[in-house]
Structure formats: C-alpha cells, structure tokens
Amino acid sequence: MTAQTPQTIYRKNYMVPAFLIHDVKLHFSLDPENTKVLSTLTLQRNSESKNQAADLVLHGEKLILNRVVLNETELTDYVLTSETLTISNVPETFTLIIENTINPKENTALEGLYLSNGMLCTQCEAEGFRKITYFLDRPDVMTKFTVTIVADKTEFPVLLSNGNKVASGEFENNQHWVTWNDPFAKPCYLFALVAGQLECVADTFITQSGREIELEIFIEAHDKDKCAHAMQSLKHAMRWDEDVYGREYDLDLYMIVAVSHFNMGAMENKGLNVFNTKFVLARPDTATDFDYEGIEGVIAHEYFHNWTGNRITCRDWFQLSLKEGFTVFRDQEFTADRVSKSVKRIEDVTQLRTRQFAEDASPLAHPIRPDAYIEINNFYTLTVYEKGAEVVRMLHTLLGVDGFRRGSDLYFERHDGQAVTCDDFVNAMQDTNDVDLSQFRRWYSQAGTPVVNVSTNYDAATKTFALTLKQSYPNQTEPLLIPIKIGLLNAETGADFLPEMLLQFNEMEQIFTFDELESAPIVSMLRGFSAPVNIEMPRSLDELAFLSQHDSDSFNRWDASQSVAERIILDLVETSNAEANPILLATFETVLNSPIDDLAYFSLSLSLPSENYLAERMTIVDFEGIHLARECVLKTLAETFQSQFSAIYLANHKDESGDFSSEAIGRRRVKNACLAFLSRLKSAENHTLAQSQFENAKNMTDQMAALVAIVHNNHPTKEACLAQFYAQWENEPLVIDKWFALQASSPAVDAFETLQSLSSHAAFDMKNPNRVRSLIGAFSQTNPLHFHAANGQGYAFLADAILELNVINPQVASRMVTPLTVWRKVEPSRQTLMKAQLQRIIDTKDISNDVFELASKSLG
C-alpha cells in the first residue's frame, strides 16, 4: 500500500489563491531526454486573499530544479519537496525566474511533456503542468502565456504552442526557434506544446462577422489522407456555434494535432487542440460510420470548449461539470442536428442508463459537483460528463429554447475571462428568466439515480384521471425539481388525448389530475427521457407493446419495445424457458412491417438490450443466464423472421463506400443489423453471406460488421478471416485496435485463452492507452460472460494488468478498476474473488493515489 495515507481535498475548504500570475514567459530547449525549461513569471499578492503574509507555494513534480531568481537575486533559502517549491518573505509584486529540466522520454504517464512516436507533446489537464515547471497549478489562476521553443530543425521541424505565432528564426548547429503568444489569459491546464515531424492539412473558415480563420490539422505524413472529415467537422461545429449560441472564434488560427499516445479522447488547449488519433483520422476503408460520427462529435466538443471551458473556466476542479456537462450537452445537440435527433437521443440515453446509472449505483457514486477527492483524474467520470449534460438538458427543458439562450448569453457576457462555479451558471439562467431555481440546484449535490414511482387512477363517473408521482434517491432529505414530459394516449386508437405536457415534479409525492377524459388513458411517461431518473410503474406486456406501436414520442416508442424484450429475456433467465414470448414476436413483426421513415431509427428498433444493460436491471446478476437467454431470443427472432431479414438485407446491400449521407449510413446500419441476426442461424447460406460481405467490403463499416458476425458466431473461417484482416491492416494502428477489441469481446468458449495470447502479441503495447483499452478494457467492460467467469480468472487477469499499468500510467490504470467495483451485484463466491483482487491492489507497495482511491472506495 502507499507509504502514507493520501490527502483528501474538500470543496468546502476552497480558498482563493494567495498569489496571482499576471503573465509568464516560457522558454523551452527541447531534447527527448533532457529538456530545459526557463520560466519567467510576473506575480503579485492577491488582494482578495485573507492571508497577505502567505509564503509562495508553487506546484512541481518530477522536476530537476536548477536555479531560482527573485527580482534578479538568486535564491538558495527556498524549501523544495517532491510536490512543492516554497519561497518565504516575497514582496507585493515581483518577478520570478525558474530554470528546471525534465525527461519527456521517461514520462510514460503521458501527463506534462512526453514523447509519442518521436513527437513531443503535452497533456496538462488536470494537473500535468506541474510536471513541466513550477507553477500555481490550479484553474482559478489565469495567466497570459508567451512561449518560445528551441529545437533541432531535423528532429523537430514543426514547433507549436497556444495562440498566434509572433516570431521565428534559426540558430547555428541546425537549431531553430518559434515564439507563440496567446492574448487571452488562461489557466495552465490549457497550455500546450507540440514538436515533431508533422504534415499540415490547411483550410480556412469565414466567421459570421467576416473574419478569416486559418484552420490547420497536424498529423504524421502517412495519415495525411485521413483528415478531410475532421476538417469538415470542425467547420460544421464553428458554424453551428455561431448559429445556435452566437459564439464566434476569437483567434486568427485554430490548430489540431493528432497524437497516438493519449490518455483521453482530446484536449481543448486554447487554439491548439491535442487529439487522440482515434478522433481525427478517418478514411472510408479504415473507419466505420460510428467512428465518423464520433470524430465529428469530439471535434465539436473540443471546439465548443473555446467558450464553455476556455474563455470561461472552472474556479476549482469540483466545478468540472460546469464546463464538461454544458459542453457535452452542446455536442449532443450539435450531433442531433447533424444526424437523427431520435437516434442520437436513444444512443445517449442507452449509454447513460447502462454505464452512468451503474456508476450511480456503485460505491463510487458521487454528485456531478463532488464534495471531495484524492485524485482529480478519477472524477473525469460519466457522472460529471453525461449526467452533468442531463442536468443542463433539464434546464433547457424547463426554460425552453429561447429562455436557455438568454441565460447562456448572460453567462457568457457576465463571466467572460473568469474562473467560476456551477452556481454562477445557474444564476445566469435564473436571473435572465426571472425564475427561482433554488430547488433545481439540488441536482448538483445529489448522488445516485432518483427513482420516480408512478401510480394511476381513473374515475369514470367524473372522467378524471389522477397521476401520482413519488420520488426517492439515496440519502434524500429534500425533493428535487424533476421535469417530466408525458403524453396520455387513447387506449383504443393510440392517439394523444391532449398535447404533450411538461410536469414540474417538485414534491416528495405529488398528484396531477386531468379532467374530461372519456376513458382511462395509457400514460407515456418521461418522453424524450426528460430527466435522468428510473421510472417504476406497473405495466403489462400488452400495454408496453401498445406503446411500442402507437406512442407519438419516438424515444418512448423505442423504449417500450426495449422494455418488452427486457422483461421477456429476464423472465427467461429466471425460468430457463426455452421459448420467446409471442408478444415479443408480435412486437418485432410490427416493427418489420411498419413504414420506414428513418433507417437509423429502424435499425435501433431491431436491437435488443445489451447484456450489460440487462445486468444492471438485476439485483444479483446471472451473467451466464443473461447471455443464454438473450442468445435464445436472438436465435428465435432470426428463425422466425429469416425471410424478412434476408429481404431487408438485400434491399439495403449497396456499394455506397464514401457516402456518408444519413440515407447511406442508415442503409448500412439496417443491412448489418439483419446480417447479425442471420449469422446466428449458422447455415451454409448465411455463412456465405457473412464471408462474402467480409471479402468484398469496400468500407470498414461493412467489413467490420461481417467480421463481428463471423467471430461472434464461430464461423468456420473465423481464424482465417482474423488473420486476413490483420495482414490487411497491420500498418493501421486504429484498425488493429478494432481487431484486438473484437476478439476480447467474443463470447467464444476459448475467449480467455485468446485474451492471454493477445496480451503477449507483438502488436500489443501496454504503454499505448488505445491498445490497452482495446484489449483489457474491451474484455473487462464488454465481455461480462467471460470477465465474470466463476473461477475468477477474469478478475485476476484485470488486477494483474492494473498493477502493471500502475507503474507505467496510473491514470489509465485507475480507469481499469471500475469493472471490479461491482462486486455487490454478484453472488457470494464471485464477491469473494473480486474483493480479494481489490484488496491485493490496495496492499501493493507504492500503489498510486489514482488506483488507491477507486479500489479503497469500492471496498468501503
């Protein structure tokens, strides 16, 4: 275990910084193993601080300090620890010069300045800047940066940093230099530096005010043909932000750099976004439709941060959802406008209910604005991001489109250039709309998923319908304000009795009455998933089937059909009945025979709840039972509707490679959904169908869908197809990530042996986060059948990987811990095995704070 108990940081203890940094001049002499950093800071005491005699305490980790100069006097009487540099008796205002050295090559944690495929790059959020130089590394210290970079011209011909390039030149010995200036003050977590042998794809964008913005994407030379989609996505996002929020880009240059070694998806550094290659590089033959949509969404997310994160940032890291929740909501709405609103909402809610609700039900549950943390990297969670976005969405629902826009306009106007809090955001919404949102603020401090219990009563004599709602969540003391959209359907015709209604549910128990209804209605609850809650309402399968056919709300129509499938599959788990309920067959037949207005929506209507989602619906999970029951239902559907699936497949099987219109994407989604059903029949005809699509596919969407069908259904040519795929794409790392992930998620009986073999494959690299996620993450998070093997081998494998990663990259290691934290949902023998692995992790000498926090909390 750790040598000392890690320190817990509390939100209630926030204090303004004792010092402010007006500006900083950074000078880098780059070398992969010995980079010299010269920092010149202009500091002053903060007049708002209560301690005007405070020592100056700067953050710094894993640095070699060479010298410190205060107002031209070299210091020796400072106090240096492994985490801080403390200087006493400093004046009111002063200049501080600090010289230190760092070793980027040794930095496998990928925080601060590190080496990736010969490229030097940075990642400073949340606390990586302290691994570059000594600084006030906290988000409420906003500083203007000027950065000069000196490097070998052959090894590092491209030198980038934030803002605008203001000067450049050459020295002797093949050295060159570039100076960058960012005119906007920013916290140091938004600092970025990139140096390497990079190619540039350039374009321009004309803003709504007529300014021309230079757009540049930097990549390795062999990836130059994979940037067109990212560039178009950026331009779409810039235009959307102008049209919807009135936000125009503020610099003259916007740069993106694609990096192969990256802990997260992307980083919104001011003017110089650093991206995981996964969210930049795409070509029809190397990236799926899902990849293309993901790239557009992440490009947009990071661009939107320019206003919701950069121009206005967080006062402290407890306010992380201020920027992330709002920005996720914005990127979700952007994607919905670009594709299908119904499909996007279904996909977002599916992830929320499968993964975030699980987090909310675990020992790791926390509010979207946490009260305490040991390691802030552990709070880049689905709760902060996805539930945070749902909280913003509820504000949008309550205030309406125009009211929300007025609130956001005031927020931008009032707080531009500031580091603020979640309360400041809600205040802007409240003030401009003249509403009281004090009760709504409870969402920011509430942990766990609220449950809304629903009961109904119809009085035929008075033609009055009563809807009774009760709310609860863990440790609840006061009611939340929950916006609930409903519809009341005529039980005979399926038509809405009344227009859709928005109920403001703000009491522990509340009764809503509706008069003059000729008959008892069928209630369509929580339309559009208007709040992140679980609904508990007694429903018959017939009623759910009725809603799946007649509900005018596309989300609830889909959700009703999913609920039918869920109920039937879970019933099969309990009874081991080998037959699927005829209601499910009838519901599915209705879907197949309905007019198709939205192909992508139709493809989702052909899906069943995932094994992970079904597991969350059980108190004690039977992983084998879920897998067998779900497979039974899938096979029954495939057998019953084989002719329809075949006909739909053929009708949508077209060569549209490179066509990313909604219609072409929809056809591929529908075709491949049908292929997934047909492949379960394991006939020679369907084996040929999958193999033919695999061999003749001209795009990755179709090739990958065919390979999934082949691998997951033990196709006779499975091994040959896997070998062929690897040989075809071995020089495309992102495609090989798919190859690893596909095998790690396989239900095949030899999946664990395959996993062990792949972990020693020449292409597997524990230092590459993408590769780790594609194998270890895919196995532990998407293969519940084998991860939860009764003998505990899956748990031991994951714990071994976490301990190995702990030494290499603690941040990635901690993000692998989550699958072990669900031990309360498994039967006793598995609980013992999971808890033993967690305890082994905690007891490991020199375990990182990142890993210790999650493992210890999960056992608490």
Salt bridges, closest charged atoms under 4 A:
ASP23 OD2 - HIS22 ND1 2.78
ASP23 OD1 - LYS25 NZ 3.89
GLU33 OE2 - LYS105 NZ 3.95
GLU61 OE2 - ARG130 NH1 3.90
GLU99 OE1 - ARG67 NE 3.30
GLU111 OE1 - LYS131 NZ 3.18
GLU125 OE2 - LYS323 NZ 2.96
GLU127 OE2 - ARG130 NH2 3.64
ASP137 OD2 - ARG130 NE 3.00
ASP140 OD1 - ARG138 NE 2.69
GLU170 OE1 - LYS153 NZ 3.10
ASP182 OD2 - LYS186 NZ 2.99
GLU199 OE1 - LYS224 NZ 3.66
ASP203 OD2 - LYS235 NZ 3.17
ASP223 OD2 - HIS222 NE2 3.37
ASP223 OD1 - LYS226 NZ 2.85
ASP225 OD1 - LYS226 NZ 3.90
ASP225 OD2 - ARG283 NH1 2.69
ASP241 OD1 - ARG330 NH1 2.84
GLU242 OE1 - ARG239 NH1 2.62
GLU248 OE2 - ARG211 NH1 3.32
ASP250 OD2 - LYS270 NZ 2.62
ASP250 OD2 - ARG311 NH1 2.67
ASP252 OD1 - ARG211 NH2 3.39
GLU268 OE2 - HIS305 NE2 3.90
GLU268 OE2 - LYS323 NZ 2.77
ASP285 OD1 - ARG283 NE 2.65
ASP289 OD2 - ARG668 NE 2.73
ASP291 OD2 - LYS738 NZ 2.48
GLU296 OE2 - ARG338 NE 3.15
ASP316 OD2 - ARG315 NE 2.62
GLU324 OE1 - HIS301 NE2 3.10
GLU324 OE1 - HIS305 NE2 3.11
GLU324 OE2 - LYS323 NZ 2.63
ASP331 OD2 - HIS301 ND1 2.70
GLU333 OE2 - ARG393 NH1 3.04
ASP337 OD1 - LYS341 NZ 2.43
GLU347 OE2 - ARG669 NH2 3.06
ASP348 OD1 - LYS344 NZ 3.04
ASP360 OD2 - LYS387 NZ 3.14
ASP371 OD1 - ARG11 NH2 2.95
GLU390 OE1 - ARG345 NH2 2.76
GLU390 OE2 - ARG393 NE 3.99
ASP409 OD1 - ARG247 NH2 3.94
ASP409 OD1 - ARG405 NE 2.88
ASP416 OD2 - ARG311 NH2 2.66
ASP423 OD1 - ARG369 NH1 3.67
ASP423 OD1 - ARG441 NH1 3.23
ASP431 OD2 - ARG414 NH1 3.05
GLU478 OE2 - ARG442 NH2 3.49
ASP496 OD1 - ARG527 NH2 3.16
GLU500 OE1 - ARG527 NH1 3.62
GLU518 OE1 - LYS463 NZ 3.16
GLU543 OE2 - ARG539 NH1 2.62
ASP551 OD1 - ARG527 NH2 2.96
ASP559 OD1 - ARG353 NH2 2.63
GLU566 OE2 - ARG617 NE 3.10
GLU611 OE2 - HIS627 ND1 2.71
GLU624 OE2 - ARG830 NH2 2.64
GLU631 OE1 - ARG680 NE 3.10
GLU656 OE2 - ARG667 NH2 2.64
ASP702 OD2 - LYS671 NZ 2.62
GLU732 OE2 - LYS226 NZ 3.39
ASP737 OD1 - ARG771 NE 2.52
ASP800 OD1 - ARG840 NH2 2.77
GLU827 OE2 - ARG830 NH1 2.98
GLU853 OE2 - LYS857 NZ 3.13
